[in-house]
Amino acid sequence: MSRCYNFCAGPAALPESVLETARDDMLDWHGRGLSLMEMSHRSPEVVGVAQHAEQTLRQLLGISEDYAVLFLQGGASTQFAAVPLNLLGERGRADYVNTGQWSKKAIAEGRRFGEVNVVASSEDTNFSTIPEFGSWQLSSDAAYLHYTPNETIGGVEFFWTPEVAAPLVVDMSSTILSRPINVDDYGVIYAGAQKNIGPAGLTLVIARRDLLGQASAACPTMLDWKVAADNDSMYNTPPTFALYLAALVFDWLVELGGLQAMAEINRRKAARLYAAIDGSSFYANPVEPASRSLMNVPFTLADPELDKLFLQESEKAGLLNLKGHRSVGGMRASLYNAVGEEAVDALIAFMRDFEQRRA
Ligand SMILES: *Cc1c(COP(=O)(O)O)cnc(C)c1O
């Protein structure tokens, strides 16, 4: 068996040891004579896995009891609707920051439910910057401020937290667990699992408990965070296998030394790749240096005619899923937690070799 290096933006690489454990557990989970997938979600086994996942995640991120941890379905995209349905309340108005394609989707969905004030946008720089906080046109009565700490497509990341009166609501799909954060800075954090948490099909919501219980009358039961919290995320059948895999990923992170250790590895990976891009006139990254994402690194070739060849040859070399998003063009390397340093080194070696042969 040979495994390739996977730079996919999502669903993304999973730690090999996690996949091996899942393989070993597949037919007979812990001697029970059946797989975890075949067990009732009300069984002590599955409830135990869910509780373990929550406890380990609380430990990794430092989540206090002031926050509910919810394991849901529907992806981050469903939360684009759940956020206004749960939080708009009587104010009916929220502030949003537009830093890229995912912000835009959240804004469009928010507009279906209330008044959305776009306080700042970097669209004029083709989303290669983050608007300076001083320029944000904040409302005085917003129910919340929504932003996207890491734009997966444009490759821009916030390395600071806005200080505003309204609760911060953040789509952390592509940055969660990549480095420590201060959960207390936020009202609600949400993320699709398929980048840094586990397989697709699971959605994480971390919500301050005082923000629960205000959902609009029209909010579907399945989108009401209070219902999920009151039922330990088991109002209906949760995605049990995805939850089990996420729990294994959380264990893997703890063993590795937690988020501080993970952050150091991630910083080294990104620094090496950006240095390789900046050190060559053959490759370029469009993002302002202070906002360059640690997780998603878009880069272009000086001659776009060579894009196709680059992709063909990189795939042959065992470097998969480097094609950039159509809105940016070129390439994108996603360096999520499960993408090792050796994968980044192999990519850089390939890029140098390709340049020497084609420049
Ligand atoms: C991947 C991604 C999404 C979409 O997530 P789904 O789980 O597919 O709905 C939303 N926001 C960000 C920042 C993402 O990276």
Ligand as a Chemical Component Dictionary entry (heavy atoms), coordinates in Angstrom:
data_LIG
# 
_chem_comp.id                   LIG 
_chem_comp.type                 NON-POLYMER 
_chem_comp.pdbx_formal_charge   0 
_chem_comp.three_letter_code    LIG 
# 
loop_
_chem_comp_atom.comp_id 
_chem_comp_atom.atom_id 
_chem_comp_atom.alt_atom_id 
_chem_comp_atom.type_symbol 
_chem_comp_atom.charge 
_chem_comp_atom.model_Cartn_x 
_chem_comp_atom.model_Cartn_y 
_chem_comp_atom.model_Cartn_z 
_chem_comp_atom.pdbx_ordinal 
LIG C1 C1 C 0 -15.661 24.173 3.588 1  
LIG C2 C2 C 0 -16.198 25.435 4.144 2  
LIG C3 C3 C 0 -17.569 25.680 4.232 3  
LIG C4 C4 C 0 -18.607 24.717 3.694 4  
LIG O1 O1 O 0 -18.744 23.689 4.572 5  
LIG P1 P1 P 0 -19.887 22.567 4.340 6  
LIG O2 O2 O 0 -19.657 21.718 5.544 7  
LIG O3 O3 O 0 -19.565 21.903 3.055 8  
LIG O4 O4 O 0 -21.184 23.246 4.330 9  
LIG C5 C5 C 0 -17.998 26.856 4.800 10 
LIG N1 N1 N 0 -17.126 27.756 5.254 11 
LIG C6 C6 C 0 -15.787 27.573 5.192 12 
LIG C7 C7 C 0 -14.861 28.605 5.710 13 
LIG C8 C8 C 0 -15.285 26.395 4.622 14 
LIG O5 O5 O 0 -13.965 26.198 4.561 15 
# 
loop_
_chem_comp_bond.comp_id 
_chem_comp_bond.atom_id_1 
_chem_comp_bond.atom_id_2 
_chem_comp_bond.value_order 
_chem_comp_bond.pdbx_ordinal 
LIG C1 C2 SING 1  
LIG C2 C3 SING 2  
LIG C2 C8 DOUB 3  
LIG C3 C4 SING 4  
LIG C3 C5 DOUB 5  
LIG C4 O1 SING 6  
LIG O1 P1 SING 7  
LIG P1 O2 DOUB 8  
LIG P1 O3 SING 9  
LIG P1 O4 SING 10 
LIG C5 N1 SING 11 
LIG N1 C6 DOUB 12 
LIG C6 C7 SING 13 
LIG C6 C8 SING 14 
LIG C8 O5 SING 15 
# 
